[in-house]
């Protein structure tokens, strides 16, 4: 079992997921919601890939047994779990941006209706 390869691959996928999550958040901040979902899908795909590698690693460890715990492996696990937590928070933040944008659009419509004398 190559612990370093498992660890680096987990870090790679988790890092990619983190980048996609932050890109999605930036799109939400700019109200470009049509671009949010593709980035969130990419992030989820990367996290799934990391999780599959993690599962494979656990299966290998069960068969062979780890003789020592490398700092790189601990870092990989920590990185993956942190990104998974970030995903949950970013999903909530995106929803907040959606709600804020919806409210902003409603206020603008009301202001426009009031200024033109139209009302629904």
Backbone as XML, in Angstrom:
<?xml version="1.0"?>
<chain id="A" units="angstrom">
  <residue number="1" name="UNK">
    <atom name="N" x="0.847" y="-1.170" z="0.000"/>
    <atom name="CA" x="0.000" y="0.000" z="0.000"/>
    <atom name="C" x="0.896" y="1.237" z="0.000"/>
  </residue>
  <residue number="2" name="UNK">
    <atom name="N" x="0.613" y="2.149" z="-0.921"/>
    <atom name="CA" x="1.401" y="3.366" z="-1.007"/>
    <atom name="C" x="0.633" y="4.510" z="-0.331"/>
  </residue>
  <residue number="3" name="UNK">
    <atom name="N" x="0.932" y="4.727" z="0.931"/>
    <atom name="CA" x="0.237" y="5.730" z="1.737"/>
    <atom name="C" x="0.393" y="7.121" z="1.140"/>
  </residue>
  <residue number="4" name="UNK">
    <atom name="N" x="1.581" y="7.416" z="0.626"/>
    <atom name="CA" x="1.823" y="8.744" z="0.066"/>
    <atom name="C" x="0.937" y="9.010" z="-1.151"/>
  </residue>
  <residue number="5" name="UNK">
    <atom name="N" x="0.807" y="8.018" z="-2.031"/>
    <atom name="CA" x="-0.049" y="8.196" z="-3.211"/>
    <atom name="C" x="-1.511" y="8.368" z="-2.819"/>
  </residue>
  <residue number="6" name="UNK">
    <atom name="N" x="-1.994" y="7.533" z="-1.904"/>
    <atom name="CA" x="-3.369" y="7.673" z="-1.421"/>
    <atom name="C" x="-3.565" y="9.079" z="-0.854"/>
  </residue>
  <residue number="7" name="UNK">
    <atom name="N" x="-2.637" y="9.490" z="-0.007"/>
    <atom name="CA" x="-2.746" y="10.784" z="0.667"/>
    <atom name="C" x="-2.737" y="11.941" z="-0.322"/>
  </residue>
  <residue number="8" name="UNK">
    <atom name="N" x="-1.805" y="11.931" z="-1.245"/>
    <atom name="CA" x="-1.704" y="13.023" z="-2.209"/>
    <atom name="C" x="-2.923" y="13.078" z="-3.131"/>
  </residue>
  <residue number="9" name="UNK">
    <atom name="N" x="-3.461" y="11.934" z="-3.480"/>
    <atom name="CA" x="-4.650" y="11.922" z="-4.343"/>
    <atom name="C" x="-5.865" y="12.477" z="-3.606"/>
  </residue>
  <residue number="10" name="UNK">
    <atom name="N" x="-5.989" y="12.144" z="-2.333"/>
    <atom name="CA" x="-7.079" y="12.709" z="-1.528"/>
    <atom name="C" x="-6.916" y="14.224" z="-1.441"/>
  </residue>
  <residue number="11" name="UNK">
    <atom name="N" x="-5.700" y="14.680" z="-1.171"/>
    <atom name="CA" x="-5.437" y="16.119" z="-1.078"/>
    <atom name="C" x="-5.752" y="16.809" z="-2.403"/>
  </residue>
  <residue number="12" name="UNK">
    <atom name="N" x="-5.361" y="16.194" z="-3.505"/>
    <atom name="CA" x="-5.620" y="16.765" z="-4.834"/>
    <atom name="C" x="-7.112" y="16.958" z="-5.068"/>
  </residue>
  <residue number="13" name="UNK">
    <atom name="N" x="-7.891" y="15.904" z="-4.858"/>
    <atom name="CA" x="-9.340" y="15.995" z="-5.106"/>
    <atom name="C" x="-10.021" y="16.952" z="-4.132"/>
  </residue>
  <residue number="14" name="UNK">
    <atom name="N" x="-9.611" y="16.915" z="-2.878"/>
    <atom name="CA" x="-10.196" y="17.834" z="-1.901"/>
    <atom name="C" x="-9.855" y="19.281" z="-2.249"/>
  </residue>
  <residue number="15" name="UNK">
    <atom name="N" x="-8.636" y="19.519" z="-2.689"/>
    <atom name="CA" x="-8.236" y="20.866" z="-3.101"/>
    <atom name="C" x="-9.016" y="21.347" z="-4.313"/>
  </residue>
  <residue number="16" name="UNK">
    <atom name="N" x="-9.208" y="20.464" z="-5.277"/>
    <atom name="CA" x="-10.025" y="20.823" z="-6.444"/>
    <atom name="C" x="-11.444" y="21.170" z="-6.016"/>
  </residue>
  <residue number="17" name="UNK">
    <atom name="N" x="-12.005" y="20.359" z="-5.116"/>
    <atom name="CA" x="-13.361" y="20.612" z="-4.629"/>
    <atom name="C" x="-13.438" y="21.974" z="-3.952"/>
  </residue>
  <residue number="18" name="UNK">
    <atom name="N" x="-12.454" y="22.286" z="-3.144"/>
    <atom name="CA" x="-12.434" y="23.573" z="-2.441"/>
    <atom name="C" x="-12.421" y="24.724" z="-3.439"/>
  </residue>
  <residue number="19" name="UNK">
    <atom name="N" x="-11.618" y="24.609" z="-4.477"/>
    <atom name="CA" x="-11.576" y="25.661" z="-5.501"/>
    <atom name="C" x="-12.933" y="25.833" z="-6.179"/>
  </residue>
  <residue number="20" name="UNK">
    <atom name="N" x="-13.575" y="24.727" z="-6.550"/>
    <atom name="CA" x="-14.894" y="24.805" z="-7.184"/>
    <atom name="C" x="-15.928" y="25.413" z="-6.249"/>
  </residue>
  <residue number="21" name="UNK">
    <atom name="N" x="-15.864" y="25.063" z="-4.968"/>
    <atom name="CA" x="-16.806" y="25.613" z="-3.998"/>
    <atom name="C" x="-16.656" y="27.124" z="-3.887"/>
  </residue>
  <residue number="22" name="UNK">
    <atom name="N" x="-15.430" y="27.581" z="-3.841"/>
    <atom name="CA" x="-15.205" y="29.026" z="-3.724"/>
    <atom name="C" x="-15.568" y="29.760" z="-5.015"/>
  </residue>
  <residue number="23" name="UNK">
    <atom name="N" x="-15.393" y="29.109" z="-6.150"/>
    <atom name="CA" x="-15.849" y="29.706" z="-7.410"/>
    <atom name="C" x="-17.368" y="29.828" z="-7.407"/>
  </residue>
  <residue number="24" name="UNK">
    <atom name="N" x="-18.049" y="28.803" z="-6.939"/>
    <atom name="CA" x="-19.510" y="28.843" z="-6.858"/>
    <atom name="C" x="-19.969" y="29.982" z="-5.949"/>
  </residue>
  <residue number="25" name="UNK">
    <atom name="N" x="-19.285" y="30.134" z="-4.827"/>
    <atom name="CA" x="-19.630" y="31.207" z="-3.889"/>
    <atom name="C" x="-19.423" y="32.582" z="-4.526"/>
  </residue>
  <residue number="26" name="UNK">
    <atom name="N" x="-18.349" y="32.738" z="-5.281"/>
    <atom name="CA" x="-18.101" y="34.016" z="-5.971"/>
    <atom name="C" x="-19.199" y="34.301" z="-6.990"/>
  </residue>
  <residue number="27" name="UNK">
    <atom name="N" x="-19.632" y="33.279" z="-7.709"/>
    <atom name="CA" x="-20.732" y="33.467" z="-8.671"/>
    <atom name="C" x="-22.010" y="33.872" z="-7.943"/>
  </residue>
  <residue number="28" name="UNK">
    <atom name="N" x="-22.277" y="33.238" z="-6.806"/>
    <atom name="CA" x="-23.479" y="33.572" z="-6.036"/>
    <atom name="C" x="-23.405" y="35.017" z="-5.548"/>
  </residue>
  <residue number="29" name="UNK">
    <atom name="N" x="-22.247" y="35.433" z="-5.107"/>
    <atom name="CA" x="-22.073" y="36.802" z="-4.628"/>
    <atom name="C" x="-22.411" y="37.809" z="-5.735"/>
  </residue>
  <residue number="30" name="UNK">
    <atom name="N" x="-22.099" y="37.439" z="-6.982"/>
    <atom name="CA" x="-22.362" y="38.324" z="-8.124"/>
    <atom name="C" x="-23.753" y="38.078" z="-8.730"/>
  </residue>
  <residue number="31" name="UNK">
    <atom name="N" x="-24.544" y="37.220" z="-8.072"/>
    <atom name="CA" x="-25.893" y="36.862" z="-8.530"/>
    <atom name="C" x="-25.878" y="36.152" z="-9.880"/>
  </residue>
  <residue number="32" name="UNK">
    <atom name="N" x="-24.801" y="35.463" z="-10.191"/>
    <atom name="CA" x="-24.702" y="34.663" z="-11.418"/>
    <atom name="C" x="-25.069" y="33.218" z="-11.062"/>
  </residue>
  <residue number="33" name="UNK">
    <atom name="N" x="-26.324" y="33.033" z="-10.676"/>
    <atom name="CA" x="-26.756" y="31.745" z="-10.132"/>
    <atom name="C" x="-26.762" y="30.624" z="-11.163"/>
  </residue>
  <residue number="34" name="UNK">
    <atom name="N" x="-26.821" y="30.976" z="-12.428"/>
    <atom name="CA" x="-26.750" y="29.948" z="-13.469"/>
    <atom name="C" x="-25.375" y="29.281" z="-13.505"/>
  </residue>
  <residue number="35" name="UNK">
    <atom name="N" x="-24.374" y="29.930" z="-12.940"/>
    <atom name="CA" x="-23.018" y="29.376" z="-12.928"/>
    <atom name="C" x="-22.684" y="28.663" z="-11.614"/>
  </residue>
  <residue number="36" name="UNK">
    <atom name="N" x="-23.574" y="28.769" z="-10.649"/>
    <atom name="CA" x="-23.326" y="28.169" z="-9.331"/>
    <atom name="C" x="-23.447" y="26.653" z="-9.379"/>
  </residue>
  <residue number="37" name="UNK">
    <atom name="N" x="-24.529" y="26.159" z="-9.920"/>
    <atom name="CA" x="-24.790" y="24.710" z="-9.892"/>
    <atom name="C" x="-23.710" y="23.878" z="-10.597"/>
  </residue>
  <residue number="38" name="UNK">
    <atom name="N" x="-23.239" y="24.295" z="-11.767"/>
    <atom name="CA" x="-22.161" y="23.503" z="-12.385"/>
    <atom name="C" x="-20.913" y="23.407" z="-11.498"/>
  </residue>
  <residue number="39" name="UNK">
    <atom name="N" x="-20.577" y="24.505" z="-10.818"/>
    <atom name="CA" x="-19.411" y="24.487" z="-9.925"/>
    <atom name="C" x="-19.663" y="23.595" z="-8.718"/>
  </residue>
  <residue number="40" name="UNK">
    <atom name="N" x="-20.873" y="23.633" z="-8.195"/>
    <atom name="CA" x="-21.212" y="22.780" z="-7.057"/>
    <atom name="C" x="-21.178" y="21.310" z="-7.464"/>
  </residue>
  <residue number="41" name="UNK">
    <atom name="N" x="-21.600" y="21.023" z="-8.684"/>
    <atom name="CA" x="-21.557" y="19.643" z="-9.188"/>
    <atom name="C" x="-20.107" y="19.178" z="-9.304"/>
  </residue>
  <residue number="42" name="UNK">
    <atom name="N" x="-19.259" y="20.046" z="-9.838"/>
    <atom name="CA" x="-17.836" y="19.699" z="-9.959"/>
    <atom name="C" x="-17.225" y="19.452" z="-8.577"/>
  </residue>
  <residue number="43" name="UNK">
    <atom name="N" x="-17.581" y="20.289" z="-7.619"/>
    <atom name="CA" x="-17.070" y="20.115" z="-6.257"/>
    <atom name="C" x="-17.537" y="18.776" z="-5.684"/>
  </residue>
  <residue number="44" name="UNK">
    <atom name="N" x="-18.799" y="18.466" z="-5.873"/>
    <atom name="CA" x="-19.339" y="17.193" z="-5.366"/>
    <atom name="C" x="-18.658" y="16.004" z="-6.025"/>
  </residue>
  <residue number="45" name="UNK">
    <atom name="N" x="-18.406" y="16.115" z="-7.309"/>
    <atom name="CA" x="-17.713" y="15.026" z="-8.022"/>
    <atom name="C" x="-16.300" y="14.823" z="-7.469"/>
  </residue>
  <residue number="46" name="UNK">
    <atom name="N" x="-15.612" y="15.920" z="-7.199"/>
    <atom name="CA" x="-14.256" y="15.826" z="-6.648"/>
    <atom name="C" x="-14.282" y="15.226" z="-5.240"/>
  </residue>
  <residue number="47" name="UNK">
    <atom name="N" x="-15.239" y="15.637" z="-4.434"/>
    <atom name="CA" x="-15.344" y="15.076" z="-3.083"/>
    <atom name="C" x="-15.690" y="13.596" z="-3.129"/>
  </residue>
  <residue number="48" name="UNK">
    <atom name="N" x="-16.529" y="13.212" z="-4.074"/>
    <atom name="CA" x="-16.862" y="11.796" z="-4.233"/>
    <atom name="C" x="-15.618" y="10.998" z="-4.619"/>
  </residue>
  <residue number="49" name="UNK">
    <atom name="N" x="-14.833" y="11.544" z="-5.521"/>
    <atom name="CA" x="-13.592" y="10.868" z="-5.925"/>
    <atom name="C" x="-12.654" y="10.707" z="-4.728"/>
  </residue>
  <residue number="50" name="UNK">
    <atom name="N" x="-12.525" y="11.764" z="-3.929"/>
    <atom name="CA" x="-11.672" y="11.693" z="-2.735"/>
    <atom name="C" x="-12.213" y="10.664" z="-1.750"/>
  </residue>
  <residue number="51" name="UNK">
    <atom name="N" x="-13.523" y="10.645" z="-1.597"/>
    <atom name="CA" x="-14.136" y="9.696" z="-0.661"/>
    <atom name="C" x="-13.941" y="8.256" z="-1.120"/>
  </residue>
  <residue number="52" name="UNK">
    <atom name="N" x="-14.037" y="8.032" z="-2.412"/>
    <atom name="CA" x="-13.806" y="6.679" z="-2.941"/>
    <atom name="C" x="-12.371" y="6.228" z="-2.684"/>
  </residue>
  <residue number="53" name="UNK">
    <atom name="N" x="-11.434" y="7.140" z="-2.856"/>
    <atom name="CA" x="-10.028" y="6.813" z="-2.593"/>
    <atom name="C" x="-9.834" y="6.536" z="-1.105"/>
  </residue>
  <residue number="54" name="UNK">
    <atom name="N" x="-10.462" y="7.344" z="-0.289"/>
    <atom name="CA" x="-10.393" y="7.145" z="1.157"/>
    <atom name="C" x="-10.948" y="5.764" z="1.529"/>
  </residue>
  <residue number="55" name="UNK">
    <atom name="N" x="-12.071" y="5.392" z="0.945"/>
    <atom name="CA" x="-12.680" y="4.086" z="1.213"/>
    <atom name="C" x="-11.760" y="2.959" z="0.767"/>
  </residue>
  <residue number="56" name="UNK">
    <atom name="N" x="-11.167" y="3.119" z="-0.414"/>
    <atom name="CA" x="-10.225" y="2.116" z="-0.902"/>
    <atom name="C" x="-9.037" y="1.995" z="0.050"/>
  </residue>
  <residue number="57" name="UNK">
    <atom name="N" x="-8.559" y="3.126" z="0.508"/>
    <atom name="CA" x="-7.439" y="3.133" z="1.447"/>
    <atom name="C" x="-7.811" y="2.387" z="2.731"/>
  </residue>
  <residue number="58" name="UNK">
    <atom name="N" x="-9.002" y="2.650" z="3.238"/>
    <atom name="CA" x="-9.452" y="1.974" z="4.463"/>
    <atom name="C" x="-9.543" y="0.472" z="4.239"/>
  </residue>
  <residue number="59" name="UNK">
    <atom name="N" x="-10.050" y="0.073" z="3.083"/>
    <atom name="CA" x="-10.128" y="-1.363" z="2.768"/>
    <atom name="C" x="-8.739" y="-1.986" z="2.704"/>
  </residue>
  <residue number="60" name="UNK">
    <atom name="N" x="-7.806" y="-1.284" z="2.058"/>
    <atom name="CA" x="-6.429" y="-1.776" z="1.977"/>
    <atom name="C" x="-5.805" y="-1.877" z="3.373"/>
  </residue>
  <residue number="61" name="UNK">
    <atom name="N" x="-6.068" y="-0.869" z="4.184"/>
    <atom name="CA" x="-5.524" y="-0.866" z="5.540"/>
    <atom name="C" x="-6.080" y="-2.031" z="6.350"/>
  </residue>
  <residue number="62" name="UNK">
    <atom name="N" x="-7.342" y="-2.354" z="6.135"/>
    <atom name="CA" x="-7.955" y="-3.472" z="6.848"/>
    <atom name="C" x="-7.276" y="-4.788" z="6.484"/>
  </residue>
  <residue number="63" name="UNK">
    <atom name="N" x="-6.893" y="-4.915" z="5.215"/>
    <atom name="CA" x="-6.219" y="-6.136" z="4.755"/>
    <atom name="C" x="-4.771" y="-6.199" z="5.235"/>
  </residue>
  <residue number="64" name="UNK">
    <atom name="N" x="-4.039" y="-5.113" z="5.007"/>
    <atom name="CA" x="-2.599" y="-5.113" z="5.248"/>
    <atom name="C" x="-2.209" y="-4.561" z="6.621"/>
  </residue>
  <residue number="65" name="UNK">
    <atom name="N" x="-2.948" y="-3.618" z="7.108"/>
    <atom name="CA" x="-2.630" y="-2.992" z="8.380"/>
    <atom name="C" x="-1.555" y="-1.932" z="8.239"/>
  </residue>
  <residue number="66" name="UNK">
    <atom name="N" x="-1.850" y="-0.755" z="8.715"/>
    <atom name="CA" x="-0.879" y="0.336" z="8.701"/>
    <atom name="C" x="0.109" y="0.122" z="9.834"/>
  </residue>
  <residue number="67" name="UNK">
    <atom name="N" x="1.379" y="0.176" z="9.521"/>
    <atom name="CA" x="2.389" y="0.010" z="10.565"/>
    <atom name="C" x="2.709" y="1.337" z="11.240"/>
  </residue>
  <residue number="68" name="UNK">
    <atom name="N" x="2.544" y="2.443" z="10.503"/>
    <atom name="CA" x="2.740" y="3.757" z="11.115"/>
    <atom name="C" x="1.786" y="4.750" z="10.468"/>
  </residue>
  <residue number="69" name="UNK">
    <atom name="N" x="1.521" y="5.802" z="11.171"/>
    <atom name="CA" x="0.595" y="6.822" z="10.709"/>
    <atom name="C" x="1.405" y="8.025" z="10.224"/>
  </residue>
  <residue number="70" name="UNK">
    <atom name="N" x="1.378" y="8.259" z="8.924"/>
    <atom name="CA" x="2.174" y="9.361" z="8.384"/>
    <atom name="C" x="1.463" y="10.694" z="8.582"/>
  </residue>
  <residue number="71" name="UNK">
    <atom name="N" x="2.254" y="11.733" z="8.732"/>
    <atom name="CA" x="1.721" y="13.081" z="8.877"/>
    <atom name="C" x="0.970" y="13.474" z="7.604"/>
  </residue>
  <residue number="72" name="UNK">
    <atom name="N" x="1.452" y="13.024" z="6.461"/>
    <atom name="CA" x="0.793" y="13.325" z="5.189"/>
    <atom name="C" x="-0.616" y="12.737" z="5.154"/>
  </residue>
  <residue number="73" name="UNK">
    <atom name="N" x="-0.782" y="11.532" z="5.650"/>
    <atom name="CA" x="-2.104" y="10.907" z="5.697"/>
    <atom name="C" x="-3.028" y="11.683" z="6.632"/>
  </residue>
  <residue number="74" name="UNK">
    <atom name="N" x="-2.517" y="12.075" z="7.775"/>
    <atom name="CA" x="-3.316" y="12.868" z="8.719"/>
    <atom name="C" x="-3.731" y="14.183" z="8.060"/>
  </residue>
  <residue number="75" name="UNK">
    <atom name="N" x="-2.803" y="14.801" z="7.352"/>
    <atom name="CA" x="-3.104" y="16.049" z="6.648"/>
    <atom name="C" x="-4.177" y="15.818" z="5.579"/>
  </residue>
  <residue number="76" name="UNK">
    <atom name="N" x="-4.057" y="14.747" z="4.845"/>
    <atom name="CA" x="-5.037" y="14.437" z="3.796"/>
    <atom name="C" x="-6.433" y="14.269" z="4.386"/>
  </residue>
  <residue number="77" name="UNK">
    <atom name="N" x="-6.526" y="13.532" z="5.458"/>
    <atom name="CA" x="-7.815" y="13.319" z="6.113"/>
    <atom name="C" x="-8.370" y="14.636" z="6.639"/>
  </residue>
  <residue number="78" name="UNK">
    <atom name="N" x="-7.517" y="15.423" z="7.250"/>
    <atom name="CA" x="-7.926" y="16.715" z="7.787"/>
    <atom name="C" x="-8.403" y="17.630" z="6.669"/>
  </residue>
  <residue number="79" name="UNK">
    <atom name="N" x="-7.664" y="17.655" z="5.577"/>
    <atom name="CA" x="-8.016" y="18.490" z="4.429"/>
    <atom name="C" x="-9.378" y="18.083" z="3.865"/>
  </residue>
  <residue number="80" name="UNK">
    <atom name="N" x="-9.585" y="16.799" z="3.696"/>
    <atom name="CA" x="-10.857" y="16.311" z="3.157"/>
    <atom name="C" x="-12.020" y="16.680" z="4.074"/>
  </residue>
  <residue number="81" name="UNK">
    <atom name="N" x="-11.870" y="16.451" z="5.357"/>
    <atom name="CA" x="-12.959" y="16.739" z="6.285"/>
    <atom name="C" x="-13.247" y="18.247" z="6.351"/>
  </residue>
  <residue number="82" name="UNK">
    <atom name="N" x="-12.207" y="19.053" z="6.275"/>
    <atom name="CA" x="-12.384" y="20.507" z="6.291"/>
    <atom name="C" x="-13.165" y="20.959" z="5.062"/>
  </residue>
  <residue number="83" name="UNK">
    <atom name="N" x="-12.815" y="20.435" z="3.906"/>
    <atom name="CA" x="-13.506" y="20.822" z="2.673"/>
    <atom name="C" x="-14.958" y="20.360" z="2.717"/>
  </residue>
  <residue number="84" name="UNK">
    <atom name="N" x="-15.204" y="19.193" z="3.283"/>
    <atom name="CA" x="-16.588" y="18.726" z="3.399"/>
    <atom name="C" x="-17.403" y="19.661" z="4.302"/>
  </residue>
  <residue number="85" name="UNK">
    <atom name="N" x="-16.787" y="20.150" z="5.363"/>
    <atom name="CA" x="-17.461" y="21.130" z="6.228"/>
    <atom name="C" x="-17.688" y="22.444" z="5.487"/>
  </residue>
  <residue number="86" name="UNK">
    <atom name="N" x="-16.677" y="22.869" z="4.753"/>
    <atom name="CA" x="-16.813" y="24.100" z="3.968"/>
    <atom name="C" x="-17.956" y="23.982" z="2.977"/>
  </residue>
  <residue number="87" name="UNK">
    <atom name="N" x="-18.109" y="22.819" z="2.383"/>
    <atom name="CA" x="-19.183" y="22.617" z="1.408"/>
    <atom name="C" x="-20.533" y="22.894" z="2.044"/>
  </residue>
  <residue number="88" name="UNK">
    <atom name="N" x="-20.741" y="22.371" z="3.238"/>
    <atom name="CA" x="-22.013" y="22.608" z="3.926"/>
    <atom name="C" x="-22.235" y="24.093" z="4.191"/>
  </residue>
  <residue number="89" name="UNK">
    <atom name="N" x="-21.211" y="24.768" z="4.659"/>
    <atom name="CA" x="-21.344" y="26.193" z="4.936"/>
    <atom name="C" x="-21.550" y="27.007" z="3.666"/>
  </residue>
  <residue number="90" name="UNK">
    <atom name="N" x="-20.818" y="26.663" z="2.626"/>
    <atom name="CA" x="-20.942" y="27.398" z="1.365"/>
    <atom name="C" x="-22.323" y="27.185" z="0.754"/>
  </residue>
  <residue number="91" name="UNK">
    <atom name="N" x="-22.873" y="25.984" z="0.879"/>
    <atom name="CA" x="-24.243" y="25.755" z="0.396"/>
    <atom name="C" x="-25.222" y="26.686" z="1.109"/>
  </residue>
  <residue number="92" name="UNK">
    <atom name="N" x="-25.057" y="26.852" z="2.407"/>
    <atom name="CA" x="-25.919" y="27.762" z="3.166"/>
    <atom name="C" x="-25.702" y="29.210" z="2.738"/>
  </residue>
  <residue number="93" name="UNK">
    <atom name="N" x="-24.460" y="29.588" z="2.522"/>
    <atom name="CA" x="-24.164" y="30.957" z="2.109"/>
    <atom name="C" x="-24.751" y="31.253" z="0.728"/>
  </residue>
  <residue number="94" name="UNK">
    <atom name="N" x="-24.681" y="30.285" z="-0.163"/>
    <atom name="CA" x="-25.259" y="30.470" z="-1.498"/>
    <atom name="C" x="-26.763" y="30.669" z="-1.386"/>
  </residue>
  <residue number="95" name="UNK">
    <atom name="N" x="-27.399" y="29.900" z="-0.522"/>
    <atom name="CA" x="-28.843" y="30.056" z="-0.316"/>
    <atom name="C" x="-29.150" y="31.451" z="0.242"/>
  </residue>
  <residue number="96" name="UNK">
    <atom name="N" x="-28.306" y="31.932" z="1.123"/>
    <atom name="CA" x="-28.498" y="33.282" z="1.652"/>
    <atom name="C" x="-28.355" y="34.322" z="0.540"/>
  </residue>
  <residue number="97" name="UNK">
    <atom name="N" x="-27.373" y="34.137" z="-0.336"/>
    <atom name="CA" x="-27.219" y="35.057" z="-1.467"/>
    <atom name="C" x="-28.434" y="35.001" z="-2.391"/>
  </residue>
  <residue number="98" name="UNK">
    <atom name="N" x="-28.968" y="33.808" z="-2.613"/>
    <atom name="CA" x="-30.183" y="33.688" z="-3.444"/>
    <atom name="C" x="-31.337" y="34.471" z="-2.817"/>
  </residue>
  <residue number="99" name="UNK">
    <atom name="N" x="-31.540" y="34.265" z="-1.525"/>
    <atom name="CA" x="-32.627" y="34.960" z="-0.831"/>
    <atom name="C" x="-32.419" y="36.465" z="-0.849"/>
  </residue>
  <residue number="100" name="UNK">
    <atom name="N" x="-31.192" y="36.894" z="-0.624"/>
    <atom name="CA" x="-30.879" y="38.317" z="-0.647"/>
    <atom name="C" x="-31.159" y="38.895" z="-2.031"/>
  </residue>
  <residue number="101" name="UNK">
    <atom name="N" x="-30.755" y="38.170" z="-3.064"/>
    <atom name="CA" x="-30.982" y="38.627" z="-4.432"/>
    <atom name="C" x="-32.479" y="38.703" z="-4.739"/>
  </residue>
  <residue number="102" name="UNK">
    <atom name="N" x="-33.238" y="37.696" z="-4.319"/>
    <atom name="CA" x="-34.691" y="37.713" z="-4.537"/>
    <atom name="C" x="-35.335" y="38.918" z="-3.857"/>
  </residue>
  <residue number="103" name="UNK">
    <atom name="N" x="-34.937" y="39.177" z="-2.617"/>
    <atom name="CA" x="-35.480" y="40.329" z="-1.899"/>
    <atom name="C" x="-35.098" y="41.641" z="-2.579"/>
  </residue>
  <residue number="104" name="UNK">
    <atom name="N" x="-33.860" y="41.724" z="-3.029"/>
    <atom name="CA" x="-33.390" y="42.924" z="-3.727"/>
    <atom name="C" x="-34.219" y="43.174" z="-4.985"/>
  </residue>
  <residue number="105" name="UNK">
    <atom name="N" x="-34.485" y="42.108" z="-5.741"/>
    <atom name="CA" x="-35.291" y="42.253" z="-6.962"/>
    <atom name="C" x="-36.720" y="42.679" z="-6.632"/>
  </residue>
  <residue number="106" name="UNK">
    <atom name="N" x="-37.290" y="42.131" z="-5.568"/>
    <atom name="CA" x="-38.655" y="42.515" z="-5.166"/>
    <atom name="C" x="-38.708" y="43.979" z="-4.748"/>
  </residue>
  <residue number="107" name="UNK">
    <atom name="N" x="-37.732" y="44.418" z="-3.987"/>
    <atom name="CA" x="-37.685" y="45.821" z="-3.566"/>
    <atom name="C" x="-37.554" y="46.735" z="-4.780"/>
  </residue>
  <residue number="108" name="UNK">
    <atom name="N" x="-36.685" y="46.364" z="-5.699"/>
    <atom name="CA" x="-36.524" y="47.184" z="-6.912"/>
    <atom name="C" x="-37.823" y="47.272" z="-7.698"/>
  </residue>
  <residue number="109" name="UNK">
    <atom name="N" x="-38.552" y="46.147" z="-7.810"/>
    <atom name="CA" x="-39.844" y="46.173" z="-8.521"/>
    <atom name="C" x="-40.839" y="47.076" z="-7.815"/>
  </residue>
  <residue number="110" name="UNK">
    <atom name="N" x="-40.891" y="46.977" z="-6.492"/>
    <atom name="CA" x="-41.815" y="47.820" z="-5.727"/>
    <atom name="C" x="-41.464" y="49.298" z="-5.870"/>
  </residue>
  <residue number="111" name="UNK">
    <atom name="N" x="-40.188" y="49.616" z="-5.808"/>
    <atom name="CA" x="-39.754" y="51.006" z="-5.965"/>
    <atom name="C" x="-40.125" y="51.510" z="-7.354"/>
  </residue>
  <residue number="112" name="UNK">
    <atom name="N" x="-39.900" y="50.669" z="-8.354"/>
    <atom name="CA" x="-40.240" y="51.059" z="-9.726"/>
    <atom name="C" x="-41.735" y="51.256" z="-9.879"/>
  </residue>
  <residue number="113" name="UNK">
    <atom name="N" x="-42.528" y="50.353" z="-9.314"/>
    <atom name="CA" x="-43.994" y="50.484" z="-9.389"/>
    <atom name="C" x="-44.467" y="51.754" z="-8.688"/>
  </residue>
  <residue number="114" name="UNK">
    <atom name="N" x="-43.887" y="52.062" z="-7.561"/>
    <atom name="CA" x="-44.267" y="53.273" z="-6.820"/>
    <atom name="C" x="-43.880" y="54.529" z="-7.571"/>
  </residue>
  <residue number="115" name="UNK">
    <atom name="N" x="-42.718" y="54.506" z="-8.200"/>
    <atom name="CA" x="-42.258" y="55.708" z="-8.908"/>
    <atom name="C" x="-43.007" y="55.920" z="-10.214"/>
  </residue>
  <residue number="116" name="UNK">
    <atom name="N" x="-43.550" y="54.878" z="-10.801"/>
    <atom name="CA" x="-44.310" y="55.036" z="-12.049"/>
    <atom name="C" x="-45.811" y="55.076" z="-11.810"/>
  </residue>
  <residue number="117" name="UNK">
    <atom name="N" x="-46.219" y="54.880" z="-10.552"/>
    <atom name="CA" x="-47.642" y="54.931" z="-10.232"/>
    <atom name="C" x="-48.371" y="53.636" z="-10.500"/>
  </residue>
  <residue number="118" name="UNK">
    <atom name="N" x="-47.657" y="52.588" z="-10.873"/>
    <atom name="CA" x="-48.284" y="51.286" z="-11.124"/>
    <atom name="C" x="-48.296" y="50.504" z="-9.819"/>
  </residue>
  <residue number="119" name="UNK">
    <atom name="N" x="-49.325" y="49.729" z="-9.628"/>
    <atom name="CA" x="-49.330" y="48.796" z="-8.487"/>
    <atom name="C" x="-50.018" y="47.524" z="-8.898"/>
  </residue>
  <residue number="120" name="UNK">
    <atom name="N" x="-49.576" y="46.435" z="-8.317"/>
    <atom name="CA" x="-50.109" y="45.118" z="-8.698"/>
    <atom name="C" x="-51.370" y="44.814" z="-7.942"/>
  </residue>
</chain>
